[in-house]
Amino acid sequence: QDYNRFNTSPGVFNTNNGVGVSGGPTVNGVKNYLVSPDGVFCDPQLGCSDRLLAMDMVIAKSWQASQEFRITSNFSGRFNFSLGGNFMHYETAENYYVFINSLTAFAWAQGGNSGSGQTARPGWQPGVSDNSQCLGRYGGFNYRDPTDGGGTPNLNACTYIDPNPVTSLNNNGHNYFLSQNPYTLNSFAAFGESYFNILPDLKATLGLRYTEDRKHFTMINSELLAQGWGYPSSGVINQQWGQFSGRAGLNWTPELNFTDQTLVYGTYAHGYKAGGANPPGAVLLIYGGQGNNPNPIHPLSFKPEFIDSFELGTKNSLLDGGLTLNANVFYFNYQGYQISEIVDRSAINRNFNANVKGAEVEATWEPLPGLRFNMSGGYEDARVARGSKGIDLMDRTAGDPNYMVMKPFATQASNCIFPIDEIAWFIKRSGPTGGAQGNPAVLACGVAYVDGNDPMTGKPYKANPGGVDAFFQAPVDPDYPGFNPATVPNNGQGIYKDLGHHMLPNAPPFTFSAGAQYSMPITADWAGTLRGDFYWQDDSWARVFNTEYDRIRGYSNLNISLILTSQNGWQVMGFAKNVFNTTAITGAFLNSDDSGLTTNVFLTDPRLIGVRVTKNW
């Protein structure tokens, strides 16, 4: 997928822009520049370009084995039952990549930086040069302990570059973002239901299920631009849950004079969905000795999800089977509803309580032989429970005019917030040029909220500290009052927003679908059916914060098909999907603000016209 839907300007890789490597134009006849003289950089994954390129890709492999056994009674009396058990083993490994050619350029320049003690070396050559020259100084292709972060300058100043194209990656490169999420699930369950006819037209159902889920996660930190090679495991997480669930229901089948058959039902069910482990934080390049956050800390796991479901409905057949009419109302009470978001370049699941209520209706009508209509509609009010809260990465200050968002040093994750008074001191300290030299804002997020120190001094909070700062060794303004990071909400992450009564993501309030078809014999052996289907859904939300940015506009879709069916099992279908070639956003997810608040959107498929031939025996 294209990661940035915009065209950047050419020339970003020109050597006069500071990305060339010192040491002369050639070494042993090979150009010693990051790029060619015309400013083209050749990335092993994205190819050659004179501008910024970015792309993301996901590759997932999984397999499972499952088995279920059941025994069901068929007694002639009032009572019957069903008993069973099942087992499932599931393994999956998912790799999510983000490729940006400027990251590879930075990794290459870092490996040949004369300040790291390296001698001049050949320029980047796809498939040939992979920074292995400098890895040899540190024991060859060895893993680094991810808990040590990305290393420090002049200690292990080499970032391994994967020389392979996207079709054959070795998954050891640090020039791209790689999130690996392997896990294994073993699930066991035993269940049973009993059915009792209280009256000839009234049946009760009681069911109980016990489920045990065991999950094994291998934690593998992503290591974007971190020195070294490969991705070692930083540990494992083993989780286990054992939960009971079940349902109870009543079915009533009265004989009514205005229907052929009628069923009225009411059910209560208690359900369960296992929790899991969040991916570990990214290991990032360390800059200097203070204020670094090389391994952002997130909740290692998220809780199970529970639901109490109540439903009341009816199903009816009328007009000698020519009309069916079904309707129901429902209410769901969720405890720990799981919602995911991307924070610090990792996908994190969080738990919220939520309530959902709604109604559905569906009908089919066959007024004439061969002519059939169908319709369904739904209403759903799906909201987060009152009292819920969260930090909006698009608005960390929650509109509070006393705070501003700070972007940390470029290689670090997680933006933070500071009082505007403190930021005014940062600006005053930076001087008239606004440069970073001696400017505590460069490392302020880490110094304040990782180290717990005053970012102006690099030391624990002290009122009117004066003196010289611990990092840049520059004088502290004598009028500076001092700053205590402990006074900022949520350790600088941001200010909570009240999410109570907000709509749940991807839950449009109204949906509607309708279809019509007409079938008729064409020959003695063939019949033809012409069918059309229409679907519409209301506006919905991509995130639980329900800002205008999160709104997903409603859309509609029309499909048509012509089907020819023979008595000997052949069927030929000609179809057109998305007849009006509508392009609509069906879903979206927001990337974290430290990577620019980029957004991935999912779109309806374009118009598709085709023919399908099948044969049944």
TIKE-472648 format. One record per residue (C-alpha): residue in one letter; y, x, z. Coordinates in steps of 0.02 Angstrom, whole numbers, padded with zeros to 5 digits, always signed. Example, Ala and Ser with C-alpha at 12.3 -4.5 7.8 and 13.67 -1.06 7.14 Angstrom:
2
a-00225+00615+00390;s-00053+00684+00357;
***
This chain:
617
q+00000+00000+00000;d+00175+00056-00039;y+00250+00098+00130;n+00432+00095+00077;r+00489-00028-00055;f+00642+00069-00104;n+00686+00212-00222;t+00751+00367-00137;s+00869+00486-00224;p+00800+00638-00315;g+00838+00812-00251;v+00776+00793-00072;f+00662+00943-00098;n+00787+01062-00179;t+00777+01233-00099;n+00965+01235-00071;n+00939+01089+00047;g+00856+01202+00173;v+00672+01174+00138;g+00641+01339+00050;v+00549+01478+00141;s+00631+01647+00163;g+00546+01803+00103;g+00596+01818-00079;p+00561+01713-00233;t+00384+01780-00260;v+00242+01856-00161;n+00109+01942-00266;g+00173+01849-00416;v+00162+01677-00331;k+00318+01577-00297;n+00366+01583-00115;y+00458+01419-00118;l+00405+01253-00050;v+00447+01173-00216;s+00477+01220-00395;p+00655+01267-00445;d+00686+01091-00511;g+00654+01018-00338;v+00480+00944-00366;f+00359+00948-00220;c+00173+00925-00251;d+00088+00834-00108;p-00103+00843-00110;q-00120+00657-00073;l+00033+00580-00158;g+00054+00696-00307;c+00212+00780-00372;s+00384+00703-00349;d+00567+00750-00332;r+00597+00613-00202;l+00524+00540-00043;l+00356+00454-00065;a+00258+00359+00068;m+00099+00257+00067;d-00025+00190+00194;m-00210+00161+00174;v-00352+00094+00280;i-00537+00132+00260;a-00663+00042+00370;k-00852+00050+00378;s-00960-00057+00489;w-01136-00120+00508;q-01224-00241+00623;a-01396-00306+00667;s-01422-00473+00754;q-01564-00588+00801;e-01567-00763+00874;f-01709-00868+00942;r-01703-01055+00974;i-01818-01191+01033;t-01766-01373+01012;s-01855-01526+01077;n-01886-01688+00982;f-01941-01810+01116;s-01944-01996+01084;g-01858-02037+01248;r-01680-02023+01309;f-01682-01837+01346;n-01687-01686+01229;f-01634-01506+01243;s-01603-01343+01151;l-01628-01169+01222;g-01597-01000+01145;g-01539-00822+01155;n-01465-00692+01039;f-01425-00508+01027;m-01303-00414+00917;h-01272-00229+00891;y-01113-00186+00797;e-01035-00019+00750;t-00872+00010+00659;a-00761+00155+00615;e-00587+00121+00546;n-00467+00253+00483;y-00284+00207+00457;y-00177+00333+00362;v+00008+00352+00326;f+00050+00482+00194;i+00230+00543+00175;n+00263+00692+00063;s+00407+00754+00172;l+00284+00773+00317;t+00174+00886+00211;a+00330+00983+00162;f+00376+01007+00344;a+00199+01060+00390;w+00197+01189+00251;a+00367+01259+00296;q+00315+01270+00479;g+00160+01369+00435;g+00262+01498+00340;n+00415+01503+00450;s+00466+01683+00476;g+00519+01636+00653;s+00337+01603+00696;g+00290+01784+00664;q+00203+01744+00499;t+00223+01858+00350;a+00272+01794+00180;r+00130+01701+00095;p+00096+01604-00065;g+00180+01436-00088;w+00090+01271-00071;q-00042+01249-00205;p-00139+01085-00202;g-00323+01119-00175;v-00294+01303-00135;s-00168+01330+00005;d-00201+01231+00164;n-00120+01338+00298;s-00286+01418+00339;q-00201+01587+00329;c-00111+01562+00493;l-00252+01469+00580;g-00354+01628+00578;r-00238+01707+00706;y-00289+01576+00833;g-00476+01577+00815;g-00494+01493+00648;f-00520+01308+00623;n-00530+01262+00807;y-00485+01100+00890;r-00341+01100+01012;d-00347+01003+01174;p-00248+00844+01131;t-00187+00831+01310;d-00088+00991+01279;g+00016+00901+01149;g+00058+00978+00983;g+00082+01156+01039;t+00246+01249+01055;p+00343+01354+00929;n+00291+01535+00910;l+00127+01499+00998;n+00023+01408+00868;a+00148+01379+00729;c+00027+01314+00600;t-00008+01135+00549;y-00167+01115+00447;i-00139+01028+00280;d-00283+00931+00204;p-00291+00995+00023;n-00393+00847-00041;p-00340+00689-00134;v-00353+00519-00050;t-00524+00492-00128;s-00603+00638-00033;l-00503+00672+00126;n-00583+00784+00255;n-00493+00692+00398;n-00438+00854+00481;g-00260+00864+00414;h-00107+00849+00525;n+00010+00825+00378;y-00027+00638+00379;f-00039+00507+00514;l-00220+00463+00550;s-00275+00335+00678;q-00464+00330+00704;n-00540+00186+00799;p-00730+00199+00814;y-00819+00084+00934;t-00990+00008+00969;l-01028-00166+01034;n-01189-00230+01111;s-01184-00416+01149;f-01317-00521+01234;a-01315-00708+01263;a-01425-00846+01331;f-01379-01028+01304;g-01442-01204+01322;e-01389-01383+01292;s-01456-01548+01354;y-01434-01717+01270;f-01454-01880+01364;n-01437-02056+01293;i-01351-02150+01433;l-01349-02307+01326;p-01414-02338+01150;d-01240-02304+01082;l-01179-02177+01212;k-01243-01997+01220;a-01194-01858+01340;t-01202-01673+01300;l-01198-01531+01427;g-01206-01348+01375;l-01200-01182+01464;r-01194-01005+01396;y-01194-00833+01475;t-01128-00689+01371;e-01130-00505+01412;d-01027-00388+01305;r-01035-00198+01317;k-00908-00096+01219;h-00904+00091+01195;f-00742+00167+01127;t-00716+00347+01077;m-00534+00395+01104;i-00464+00501+00964;n-00279+00541+00969;s-00182+00547+00807;e-00096+00717+00790;l+00047+00701+00668;l+00126+00871+00631;a+00039+00944+00784;q-00016+01124+00765;g-00199+01161+00737;w-00339+01076+00644;g-00445+00921+00667;y-00457+00777+00788;p-00561+00804+00944;s-00609+00663+01060;s-00503+00649+01216;g-00631+00543+01309;v-00727+00381+01302;i-00699+00207+01373;n-00848+00101+01421;q-00816-00082+01457;q-00928-00224+01509;w-00900-00409+01538;g-01019-00547+01591;q-00949-00722+01574;f-01009-00902+01581;s-00944-01029+01457;g-00996-01205+01415;r-00951-01378+01358;a-00972-01561+01403;g-00953-01708+01286;l-00979-01894+01260;n-01019-01974+01092;w-00999-02162+01070;t-01061-02249+00913;p-01003-02430+00926;e-01045-02560+00795;l-00879-02624+00726;n-00854-02761+00598;f-00724-02662+00498;t-00820-02499+00477;d-00990-02450+00411;q-01013-02316+00545;t-00899-02255+00684;l-00909-02110+00804;v-00788-02088+00948;y-00804-01925+01043;g-00724-01827+01183;t-00763-01647+01229;y-00713-01516+01354;a-00757-01334+01323;h-00725-01170+01412;g-00728-01018+01298;y-00717-00831+01315;k-00670-00685+01202;a-00700-00506+01259;g-00560-00383+01291;g-00558-00208+01224;a-00477-00037+01220;n-00310+00009+01143;p-00301+00165+01033;p-00239+00319+01126;g-00060+00376+01098;a-00012+00497+00962;v-00005+00685+00994;l+00157+00745+00919;l+00247+00909+00885;i+00327+00984+01040;y+00507+01042+01023;g+00568+01158+01160;g+00509+01148+01338;q+00594+00993+01409;g+00599+00809+01374;n+00442+00805+01268;n+00327+00657+01258;p+00182+00734+01161;n+00060+00598+01208;p+00141+00427+01239;i+00048+00329+01372;h-00003+00149+01339;p-00119+00029+01429;l-00293+00095+01391;s-00367-00078+01380;f-00326-00262+01364;k-00402-00409+01457;p-00523-00542+01396;e-00457-00705+01328;f-00509-00874+01400;i-00480-01050+01336;d-00501-01224+01407;s-00512-01346+01262;f-00493-01536+01267;e-00523-01642+01112;l-00531-01829+01076;g-00573-01892+00903;t-00655-02018+00790;k-00754-02013+00627;n-00772-02167+00519;s-00858-02224+00359;l-00789-02379+00271;l-00802-02479+00109;d-00989-02447+00090;g-00962-02261+00100;g-00817-02258-00023;l-00693-02207+00113;t-00706-02087+00258;l-00570-02071+00388;n-00572-01943+00529;a-00439-01900+00658;n-00426-01803+00820;v-00303-01741+00950;f-00326-01581+01050;y-00253-01474+01187;f-00295-01289+01216;n-00248-01193+01373;y-00262-01005+01346;q-00270-00875+01483;g-00240-00698+01418;y-00212-00744+01234;q-00221-00579+01138;i-00071-00530+01031;s-00055-00360+00947;e+00099-00256+00908;i+00132-00078+00851;v+00216+00032+00981;d+00239+00221+00967;r+00136+00222+00807;s-00015+00140+00890;a-00079-00040+00883;i-00073-00112+01059;n-00148-00278+01115;r-00060-00374+01252;n-00111-00532+01345;f-00006-00691+01361;n-00043-00863+01428;a-00018-00999+01297;n-00035-01186+01267;v-00077-01271+01103;k-00075-01457+01067;g-00094-01549+00904;a-00177-01678+00795;e-00275-01680+00632;v-00319-01814+00506;e-00428-01807+00351;a-00488-01935+00226;t-00588-01951+00065;w-00581-02100-00052;e-00686-02141-00205;p-00607-02296-00286;l-00711-02282-00445;p-00875-02196-00487;g-00833-02014-00525;l-00653-02023-00462;r-00626-01946-00290;f-00473-01905-00186;n-00463-01803-00026;m-00321-01770+00096;s-00299-01679+00261;g-00150-01645+00371;g-00119-01560+00535;y+00012-01544+00670;e+00009-01400+00795;d+00128-01353+00934;a+00071-01179+00989;r+00181-01097+01120;v+00181-00953+01243;a+00174-01012+01423;r+00334-01018+01524;g+00370-00860+01623;s+00306-00742+01486;k+00412-00592+01439;g+00413-00443+01324;i+00518-00301+01252;d+00575-00331+01073;l+00568-00168+00975;m+00700-00238+00856;d+00816-00273+01002;r+00771-00162+01150;t+00934-00202+01239;a+00902-00391+01226;g+01085-00412+01179;d+01150-00332+01339;p+01318-00252+01291;n+01303-00124+01431;y+01159-00032+01346;m+01125+00055+01180;v+00966+00114+01094;m+00935+00301+01080;k+00825+00384+00950;p+00735+00536+01023;f+00705+00699+00933;a+00632+00660+00763;t+00455+00719+00801;q+00442+00616+00961;a+00388+00435+00981;s+00468+00289+01070;n+00652+00250+01064;c+00737+00216+01231;i+00893+00136+01302;f+01040+00210+01399;p+01195+00136+01478;i+01342+00154+01359;d+01436+00255+01490;e+01300+00388+01485;i+01300+00390+01296;a+01488+00418+01301;w+01455+00578+01398;f+01326+00631+01266;i+01456+00607+01130;k+01587+00703+01226;r+01464+00845+01255;s+01416+00858+01071;g+01589+00915+01024;p+01698+00877+00873;t+01561+00922+00748;g+01436+00802+00824;g+01301+00935+00808;a+01142+00946+00909;q+01172+01120+00979;g+01197+01099+01164;n+01188+00909+01148;p+01077+00831+01281;a+01055+00675+01174;v+00927+00772+01070;l+00800+00764+01212;a+00878+00629+01320;c+00738+00500+01307;g+00605+00623+01362;v+00709+00712+01494;a+00758+00548+01577;y+00602+00441+01561;v+00460+00568+01547;d+00525+00708+01660;g+00628+00590+01769;n+00781+00703+01763;d+00965+00681+01725;p+00976+00720+01536;m+01146+00804+01556;t+01080+00931+01680;g+00892+00934+01650;k+00872+00921+01840;p+00838+00781+01964;y+00980+00659+01990;k+01127+00719+02092;a+01297+00636+02105;n+01436+00739+02024;p+01314+00882+01988;g+01430+01004+01897;g+01359+01177+01861;v+01257+01226+01708;d+01119+01124+01625;a+00940+01186+01634;f+00901+01181+01448;f+01051+01231+01341;q+01130+01334+01481;a+01296+01250+01445;p+01426+01199+01575;v+01417+01019+01637;d+01583+00927+01634;p+01656+00931+01811;d+01700+00746+01798;y+01521+00696+01752;p+01461+00573+01887;g+01275+00602+01862;f+01141+00483+01799;n+00987+00416+01887;p+00851+00362+01762;a+00771+00252+01895;t+00917+00130+01879;v+00872+00083+01699;p+00755-00067+01673;n+00573-00034+01630;n+00590+00156+01632;g+00704+00152+01482;q+00584+00057+01368;g+00703-00089+01353;i+00755-00253+01433;y+00634-00397+01442;k+00663-00553+01339;d+00607-00722+01403;l+00466-00777+01287;g+00425-00939+01376;h+00398-01084+01256;h+00410-00971+01103;m+00296-01016+00957;l+00137-00914+00935;p+00126-00804+00780;n+00047-00873+00621;a+00041-01053+00685;p+00138-01168+00564;p+00181-01335+00647;f+00130-01438+00495;t+00000-01412+00359;f-00053-01527+00217;s-00183-01519+00079;a-00238-01642-00054;g-00359-01641-00198;a-00419-01751-00339;q-00565-01739-00458;y-00644-01842-00595;s-00823-01818-00654;m-00904-01895-00807;p-01056-01864-00917;i-01020-01771-01078;t-01195-01767-01153;a-01366-01817-01092;d-01383-01646-01008;w-01205-01599-00962;a-01072-01670-00849;g-00890-01618-00833;t-00776-01616-00682;l-00587-01590-00684;r-00516-01545-00513;g-00348-01501-00438;d-00307-01441-00261;f-00136-01431-00178;y-00093-01345-00013;w+00071-01335+00085;q+00116-01260+00253;d+00273-01264+00358;d+00378-01116+00417;s+00293-01005+00546;w+00328-00844+00640;a+00264-00667+00617;r+00300-00614+00797;v+00308-00697+00965;f+00495-00658+00982;n+00540-00794+00855;t+00696-00711+00787;e+00760-00752+00613;y+00681-00589+00555;d+00512-00656+00611;r+00522-00817+00512;i+00389-00840+00377;r+00449-00970+00254;g+00336-01115+00211;y+00251-01113+00042;s+00138-01215-00071;n-00001-01177-00192;l-00090-01269-00334;n-00262-01230-00406;i-00349-01319-00551;s-00524-01303-00623;l-00638-01376-00757;i-00823-01372-00716;l-00967-01403-00836;t-01138-01430-00754;s-01307-01449-00838;q-01465-01528-00771;n-01562-01365-00788;g-01452-01270-00664;w-01316-01194-00772;q-01134-01209-00723;v-00979-01147-00814;m-00812-01153-00723;g-00642-01116-00796;f-00507-01101-00663;a-00325-01061-00633;k-00274-01012-00456;n-00092-01013-00402;v-00043-01106-00560;f+00145-01083-00536;n+00125-00897-00494;t+00212-00920-00326;t+00242-00762-00226;a+00252-00806-00042;i+00238-00705+00117;t+00087-00765+00215;g+00097-00639+00358;a+00184-00481+00416;f+00175-00346+00547;l+00315-00237+00610;n+00298-00050+00632;s+00376+00028+00786;d+00561+00071+00791;d+00529+00257+00808;s+00461+00252+00630;g+00605+00150+00561;l+00552-00032+00590;t+00463-00036+00423;t+00367-00197+00392;n+00205-00230+00303;v+00198-00402+00222;f+00048-00496+00152;l+00077-00598-00005;t-00010-00738-00097;d-00117-00677-00241;p-00034-00690-00412;r-00090-00818-00539;l-00273-00790-00580;i-00357-00867-00732;g-00543-00842-00756;v-00714-00906-00802;r-00868-00905-00691;v-01046-00937-00750;t-01188-00970-00627;k-01372-01017-00641;n-01472-01102-00504;w-01661-01113-00495;
***
